Amino acid sequence: MLALQAGSPITMRDNTGSLQPALQAHTGKIAQPAQSAMSFYTSFTNPTLDTYTWNRAFPASRDAFAAGDLAIYIGLASEEPLIRRQNPNLNFAIAAMPQIRDTERSITGGFAYGFAVPRASANPGGALTAAYLLASPEASKALTTAFGITSARRDVLSGTAEGNDDLFQKMAIIARVWEDPNPQRTDGIFRDMIESITSGAARVSEAVQRADAAMRELTQ
């Protein structure tokens, strides 16, 4: 999300429609958006900086927040019921995601789920019909209620809502996502990038370049 806010699309399609890594590309005012995002994100682990607030001895951030030991937790809207179940007595409020100063467009992160029909489907016509029905406004509203996730349909998001649901709908409108070629592999690539910076094994620019190269292998 920080990289997207800074102007890095993370991945993008080239002129041929092929998916390519774009950690070093940018669409905003920041010259090296992914590097800027990584520098900010990892600065909280540097004991020589005033921003130092985290090390490996600390518990997972959501657990610490649920226990009342963490002032701010940045997470997904779908995590709200999980936190309330972890600690029913926790008194907390939900706010919109902070933005980069003087930004031209507000951006937050999230996950987008879609339906696809396998090429080997025994009934592609029926599967496509089912996908269209599941993506309809009525089904989208039902799935929102059943799974506690915000709809991706603007006609559903334009409806009235109260409390946190109203905030979640507004955040869904400005949410941006990136096309992930392999979620499990990219998760490891991002983890390696961050750990190489926090351990001092690589400079930020080197870590981002290595991550970009590793993601390129996934898209070949």
N, C-alpha and C positions, 0 to 999 in steps of 0.2 A: 504494500500500500504506500509506504514512504517513497519507494522508487517511482510508482505511478504518479504520486503527487509532485515529485520533482521533475517529471517529464520523460521518464524512461518507459517505453511500452513493454519492455522485457522480452516479448516475442512479437513478430509481425510477419505478414505475408509479403513476398516479393512480387515482381511483375508477372512471374509465372504461376503465382498462387501457392508457391512452396512456403512452408513455415520456416522462419529463420530466427535465431536468437538476436536480441537487440538490446542487451544490457548496456552497450556502449553508445546506443543511439539516443537521441533526445528530441522532444517536440516542444519544449518550453524554453525559458530564459536561462536555465542552469546549464553550464557547459558540459559537465559530466554528472548527469542526474543520478545514475546508479551509484557512482562513487560517493557523491554527496550524501545519499540516503544511507549507505553503509557506514560512512564516517560518523554520522549522527547516531545511528542505531548502536554501534559498538562503543561509542564514547562513554556510555554509562558503565562499562566494565573496566575503564582505565583508571587505576587508583591515583594517577598523577593529576587527574583533572577534577575540577570542582563538581562535575556532573556525575562522578563515581557514586553509584547506588546499587550495584549488583555484582555478585560473584557466584561461582558454581556451588557454594555451600548453601545458597538460598533455595527454598522450595519452589515448585512451579508457581508461576505468577497467579493463576486463577485460584489455586489452593490457598496462597497467601492472602489474596483479596477476600476470599470467602471466610477465612479465619479472622479477618479484621486487622491483618498485619500489613496491608498494602493500601495506600490511599487511592490509587487510580489503577484500573485495569482496562486495557484496550482489547476488546474481543468482539465476537459476533453477536448479533441480536438473538440468535437461537440459543446462546449460552445463558441467557437470563434465567430460565427455569432451572437450569443445572446449578447455578450459583445459589438460588433460593432454596433448592433442596439440600445443598451442602450446609447451609446455615440459614434456617428460617428466621432467625432473630437478627440477621444482618440488615442494618438500615443503610440503604444506598440509593442513589439516583442515577439516571442515565442521561447522558448529554451527547450532542453531536461531536463527531471527530474533529479535533483541531486541524486547521489548515495552515499551509505555508503563508507567511506574511506577503501581502501585495500580490497574491495569486490571481490570475485571470479567471480561473474556473475551479470551483470547489470539487474535490474528489475524495471519495472514501472507497474502501475495499470490500470484497465479499466473494462469494462463490456463486456461480451460475450453473444450473442443472438443466440439461436438455434431453430430448428423446431422439433416438436414432434407430433406423431399421437396418438390421444386418443384411449384407448382400446374399447370404445363404438362407434367408428367411423362407420358410415353407409357404407363408402367406403374406407377401410384402404389401399387397393392397389392404388387407385387413389390419396389418400392423401400422401402416401409415394412417389409416382411419382412426385407430385407437390413439395414436400419437396426437393427431389433431384434436380429438375429443379431450384428451388429458391436458392439452394446452389451451383449452377454451377458457373464457372468463369464469364460468361456473365451476369448472374443475379446479382452476387456479385458486379460487377463493376457498374451496374445500380443502385443498392441499395445504394452503396457508394455515388454516385452522388446525388441521390434523398434525402437521409437522412443526408448527411454530416458525415457519420461514416466510419471508416476505415475497409476494408475487413479483415476477419480472414483467408483468403486463401493466402498461401505463393506464389502461382503462380501469384496471382493478385498483391501482395505486391512487387514482384520482378520487376514489370514494372516500367517504368520511370515516374517520377513526378517532379514537380517544387515547389520551395518555401516551404511553410509550409506543403504542402501535402507530400513532400519528407521526412520531419522530422516526420510527423505523421505515415508514413509507417514504418520507422525505429523503432519508439517507439512501434508500434503494434507487431513487431516481438519479442520484449523483454517483452511484457506485460504478466503478470501472473494474474490469477483470482482464486477464491475459490468457491466451490460449496455451495450455500446458501440454507439451508433447508426451510426457510420462510423469505423472504426479509423484510416484515413488522415487524415481531417479532424480527428478529435479529437487525434491525435498532434501535428498542427500547432498546434491550439489550446493544448494543454498546453505545447508548446515556446515559443509566443509569450508565454504567461502567465509562464513562468519567466524568459525573457530580458528581459521588460519590468521584472521585479523586479530582476534582477541588474545591469541596465544603469542602473537608477535612473529609468527613464522613467515608472514607475508605482509607487504604494504597493501593498503586498500586498493590501489590501482592494479597491483599484481593479482590480488585475490579476485577482483571483478573480471579481469582478462581471462583468468583460468576458468572461472565459472562460465563465461561466455563461450569459451572453446569447448568445455565439457557439454554444454547444452547444444552446441553445433553438431556434436557427434550423435545426439539423440534425434536430430532432424534430418540426418542424411538418408 
